[in-house]
Amino acid sequence: MMNEKSKALGRVTPMVQESESSPIRRMMKMMEERSDLLNLSAGEAAFDAPDTLIEAAVSAMREGRNRYTSTNGTPGIRNAVASFLKAEMGVSVDPDENVLMTVGGMEAIFLAFRLLVGAGDEVLLPDPGWGILRPITDRLGGTLRFYPLKKGDAWTIDPQAILDNISDTTKLVVINTPSNPTGATLSREGYAAVLEKAREHGVFVLSDEVYHNYVYEGGHVSALQFDHLDHVIMVNSFSKTFAVTGWRLGYAVAHPWVIRQMSVFKETISLCSFSIGQWALAGYLAGSRPYLDRVRELCRGNMERVVERLNAIPGVRCPKPVGGFYAFADFSGIEPSDEALFRRFLDGGVALVPGGFFGSQGAGHARIMFATDRALIDRALDRMEAALAS
Amino acid sequence: MMNEKSKALGRVTPMVQESESSPIRRMMKMMEERSDLLNLSAGEAAFDAPDTLIEAAVSAMREGRNRYTSTNGTPGIRNAVASFLKAEMGVSVDPDENVLMTVGGMEAIFLAFRLLVGAGDEVLLPDPGWGILRPITDRLGGTLRFYPLKKGDAWTIDPQAILDNISDTTKLVVINTPSNPTGATLSREGYAAVLEKAREHGVFVLSDEVYHNYVYEGGHVSALQFDHLDHVIMVNSFSKTFAVTGWRLGYAVAHPWVIRQMSVFKETISLCSFSIGQWALAGYLAGSRPYLDRVRELCRGNMERVVERLNAIPGVRCPKPVGGFYAFADFSGIEPSDEALFRRFLDGGVALVPGGFFGSQGAGHARIMFATDRALIDRALDRMEAALAS
């Protein structure tokens, strides 16, 4: 069965290089060999999903809501998303025209890139930033350009760095606020300035706000809070918000034409999104604030603990994240190679993501997920201290 | 917010024509205006999912299996799929190398087409056949070519018609057995001949077997039963098999290199598939035969009823499907336009899919889904009789 040299295989042009496979996947291979590992490398929270939501999903399953929904999503979930955005962010969107339910935030991002990026189109990404946007751009023939987050200043998303990089050749700018991996946010004034210049140059802004609940200073600033929906695509997800990453349910908010384009294409990749999650969240979303407050405060306490303990280690520098799930700490004073750093921590029994995976500015850094149990964080920090001292 | 003429929107090339939107979606719009409709147009069974499976999913949810899985799927579900294929089809596949869990069969098909079809590549599809493969091919720049099913002979999938169309310019042949919309199957001898010629010419075969449980004469013939995995991609889905289309969980079986290519690309469209479904089905699959037997026999009875009643209507001809969920009947003796036929049935209170949606040979036909309640089928047939007499 494994005839590597079949004529048919010989005629196929690879669509990916296997080396493009997510670094997380390669890390997981290494991690699988270690049973006692404390894993702070995941891109998801480790706390529990809300009981009420799980029970709503259980009821939906038993009531037989296991069938296809429409491609855009059920009217119930789209209405609930519109109400949620009104309550959480004070914005008004039309549930029928502006909202598309997607297979996690990932499908929303894929569809947006597929629509907006063609051969030679310039895409402006943050450095450091989530690594997966780079192969997506490459596969569409787009040209990558990076705007630096402010390394010396807690990785703030500097609007000037974005403005300086926007030109007539820019097609798409990605803003991730709060940011993965740094937790940095873009200020209200900064976002206003970016959107104005983007509009002038005919540039789309993809605003990845999947960590919107996890903001520790000031409130969340959404791209939807400015009157720019004609060139903004906001991506969000229930995965991060409610710790149900395995449900694969997110959404895009955009101009009606953009939503229709994404929806018709979505028919040919996923047909529709997970039905049970739509039914359950449609009823749950409006009452989700107490849960959201609780997990944000849990994360705030964890964040302060991680930052305090890391900064107490000589040679380590960890700026305080304004939002998100992650601390992004500088270990270059001890170990300048982040691959060597990853191995050193792994040998010490802790899995983190090497900073270089997030871009050139990440070298010598590591991403530490703190949306988990406080005791586990303390045990991991004990191990990290020992690994760094060894 | 709705400035249609923004500079940014003006720079975007549409990735789809809105008219490409699934005909089913346009029909659903028309159908929404009718509250008393009997709907036999769905592409899914209307009977219940297995209770045991639902309760396994409930347990998985409550146990917190709501997190990301690996992109290929959990080891548990891939092992269960391998065992299921051994028990059901007598084939041996490596769960680590040959199996990729996908967002329904749809994502598997999208990934396979994305890998195999480039500009100018010729794709050979059945006529009639599932409509969505045409826009997928178009968007990849492929060239469409059709092989006719045998209209005069219960729509049999004629191997000779496929063989006659395979040449050095062919890149991919799609076999859908049992077929949507006709229920026709490809014989064992026929499949062997097709695979031999395909291998000679370096042609990949995508075998869409999502209706594999629903075969009423002889057993299911799978592309995996021949020693051809170096140029075969088998697509299957739990959606149709267990009436959980809303779970979006399917799988591809292929050569290890093909699976790796599809998996790395999948990272950028869905990251992973629905976690709960993987956990629940991993435990359920091995004991699913009694359910599968029961629903197949239910469908057999429904199929015989539909065929009998339709053929009793003067001017209507309905060949007996060998498999699948659908009868594909010829109404051209009464109404040659299938759009007019669709409207006539809709006015009479029954929703069916016009045959033209499945290709040129479908004109004057309609697809009737029979995987539902017997009483509902009888009521729908009463209405169809009245509509045809009016």
Boltz contact constraints between the chains, C-beta under 6 A:
constraints:
  - contact:
      token1: [A, 1]
      token2: [B, 229]
      max_distance: 6.0
  - contact:
      token1: [A, 3]
      token2: [B, 230]
      max_distance: 6.0
  - contact:
      token1: [A, 6]
      token2: [B, 230]
      max_distance: 6.0
  - contact:
      token1: [A, 6]
      token2: [B, 231]
      max_distance: 6.0
  - contact:
      token1: [A, 7]
      token2: [B, 202]
      max_distance: 6.0
  - contact:
      token1: [A, 8]
      token2: [B, 202]
      max_distance: 6.0
  - contact:
      token1: [A, 8]
      token2: [B, 204]
      max_distance: 6.0
  - contact:
      token1: [A, 8]
      token2: [B, 231]
      max_distance: 6.0
  - contact:
      token1: [A, 9]
      token2: [B, 230]
      max_distance: 6.0
  - contact:
      token1: [A, 11]
      token2: [B, 202]
      max_distance: 6.0
  - contact:
      token1: [A, 15]
      token2: [B, 114]
      max_distance: 6.0
  - contact:
      token1: [A, 15]
      token2: [B, 115]
      max_distance: 6.0
  - contact:
      token1: [A, 15]
      token2: [B, 261]
      max_distance: 6.0
  - contact:
      token1: [A, 15]
      token2: [B, 265]
      max_distance: 6.0
  - contact:
      token1: [A, 16]
      token2: [B, 261]
      max_distance: 6.0
  - contact:
      token1: [A, 16]
      token2: [B, 264]
      max_distance: 6.0
  - contact:
      token1: [A, 16]
      token2: [B, 265]
      max_distance: 6.0
  - contact:
      token1: [A, 18]
      token2: [B, 260]
      max_distance: 6.0
  - contact:
      token1: [A, 20]
      token2: [B, 264]
      max_distance: 6.0
  - contact:
      token1: [A, 21]
      token2: [B, 264]
      max_distance: 6.0
  - contact:
      token1: [A, 22]
      token2: [B, 267]
      max_distance: 6.0
  - contact:
      token1: [A, 44]
      token2: [B, 67]
      max_distance: 6.0
  - contact:
      token1: [A, 44]
      token2: [B, 68]
      max_distance: 6.0
  - contact:
      token1: [A, 49]
      token2: [B, 66]
      max_distance: 6.0
  - contact:
      token1: [A, 54]
      token2: [B, 61]
      max_distance: 6.0
  - contact:
      token1: [A, 57]
      token2: [B, 61]
      max_distance: 6.0
  - contact:
      token1: [A, 58]
      token2: [B, 58]
      max_distance: 6.0
  - contact:
      token1: [A, 61]
      token2: [B, 54]
      max_distance: 6.0
  - contact:
      token1: [A, 61]
      token2: [B, 57]
      max_distance: 6.0
  - contact:
      token1: [A, 66]
      token2: [B, 49]
      max_distance: 6.0
  - contact:
      token1: [A, 66]
      token2: [B, 244]
      max_distance: 6.0
  - contact:
      token1: [A, 66]
      token2: [B, 246]
      max_distance: 6.0
  - contact:
      token1: [A, 67]
      token2: [B, 44]
      max_distance: 6.0
  - contact:
      token1: [A, 67]
      token2: [B, 245]
      max_distance: 6.0
  - contact:
      token1: [A, 67]
      token2: [B, 246]
      max_distance: 6.0
  - contact:
      token1: [A, 68]
      token2: [B, 44]
      max_distance: 6.0
  - contact:
      token1: [A, 68]
      token2: [B, 245]
      max_distance: 6.0
  - contact:
      token1: [A, 68]
      token2: [B, 246]
      max_distance: 6.0
  - contact:
      token1: [A, 103]
      token2: [B, 103]
      max_distance: 6.0
  - contact:
      token1: [A, 103]
      token2: [B, 270]
      max_distance: 6.0
  - contact:
      token1: [A, 106]
      token2: [B, 270]
      max_distance: 6.0
  - contact:
      token1: [A, 106]
      token2: [B, 271]
      max_distance: 6.0
  - contact:
      token1: [A, 107]
      token2: [B, 269]
      max_distance: 6.0
  - contact:
      token1: [A, 107]
      token2: [B, 270]
      max_distance: 6.0
  - contact:
      token1: [A, 110]
      token2: [B, 268]
      max_distance: 6.0
  - contact:
      token1: [A, 110]
      token2: [B, 269]
      max_distance: 6.0
  - contact:
      token1: [A, 114]
      token2: [B, 15]
      max_distance: 6.0
  - contact:
      token1: [A, 115]
      token2: [B, 15]
      max_distance: 6.0
  - contact:
      token1: [A, 132]
      token2: [B, 268]
      max_distance: 6.0
  - contact:
      token1: [A, 136]
      token2: [B, 268]
      max_distance: 6.0
  - contact:
      token1: [A, 202]
      token2: [B, 7]
      max_distance: 6.0
  - contact:
      token1: [A, 202]
      token2: [B, 8]
      max_distance: 6.0
  - contact:
      token1: [A, 202]
      token2: [B, 11]
      max_distance: 6.0
  - contact:
      token1: [A, 204]
      token2: [B, 8]
      max_distance: 6.0
  - contact:
      token1: [A, 229]
      token2: [B, 1]
      max_distance: 6.0
  - contact:
      token1: [A, 230]
      token2: [B, 3]
      max_distance: 6.0
  - contact:
      token1: [A, 230]
      token2: [B, 6]
      max_distance: 6.0
  - contact:
      token1: [A, 230]
      token2: [B, 9]
      max_distance: 6.0
  - contact:
      token1: [A, 231]
      token2: [B, 6]
      max_distance: 6.0
  - contact:
      token1: [A, 231]
      token2: [B, 8]
      max_distance: 6.0
  - contact:
      token1: [A, 244]
      token2: [B, 66]
      max_distance: 6.0
  - contact:
      token1: [A, 245]
      token2: [B, 67]
      max_distance: 6.0
  - contact:
      token1: [A, 245]
      token2: [B, 68]
      max_distance: 6.0
  - contact:
      token1: [A, 246]
      token2: [B, 66]
      max_distance: 6.0
  - contact:
      token1: [A, 246]
      token2: [B, 67]
      max_distance: 6.0
  - contact:
      token1: [A, 246]
      token2: [B, 68]
      max_distance: 6.0
  - contact:
      token1: [A, 246]
      token2: [B, 275]
      max_distance: 6.0
  - contact:
      token1: [A, 248]
      token2: [B, 274]
      max_distance: 6.0
  - contact:
      token1: [A, 260]
      token2: [B, 18]
      max_distance: 6.0
  - contact:
      token1: [A, 261]
      token2: [B, 15]
      max_distance: 6.0
  - contact:
      token1: [A, 261]
      token2: [B, 16]
      max_distance: 6.0
  - contact:
      token1: [A, 264]
      token2: [B, 16]
      max_distance: 6.0
  - contact:
      token1: [A, 264]
      token2: [B, 20]
      max_distance: 6.0
  - contact:
      token1: [A, 264]
      token2: [B, 21]
      max_distance: 6.0
  - contact:
      token1: [A, 265]
      token2: [B, 15]
      max_distance: 6.0
  - contact:
      token1: [A, 265]
      token2: [B, 16]
      max_distance: 6.0
  - contact:
      token1: [A, 267]
      token2: [B, 22]
      max_distance: 6.0
  - contact:
      token1: [A, 268]
      token2: [B, 110]
      max_distance: 6.0
  - contact:
      token1: [A, 268]
      token2: [B, 132]
      max_distance: 6.0
  - contact:
      token1: [A, 268]
      token2: [B, 136]
      max_distance: 6.0
  - contact:
      token1: [A, 269]
      token2: [B, 107]
      max_distance: 6.0
  - contact:
      token1: [A, 269]
      token2: [B, 110]
      max_distance: 6.0
  - contact:
      token1: [A, 270]
      token2: [B, 103]
      max_distance: 6.0
  - contact:
      token1: [A, 270]
      token2: [B, 106]
      max_distance: 6.0
  - contact:
      token1: [A, 270]
      token2: [B, 107]
      max_distance: 6.0
  - contact:
      token1: [A, 271]
      token2: [B, 106]
      max_distance: 6.0
  - contact:
      token1: [A, 274]
      token2: [B, 248]
      max_distance: 6.0
  - contact:
      token1: [A, 274]
      token2: [B, 274]
      max_distance: 6.0
  - contact:
      token1: [A, 275]
      token2: [B, 246]
      max_distance: 6.0
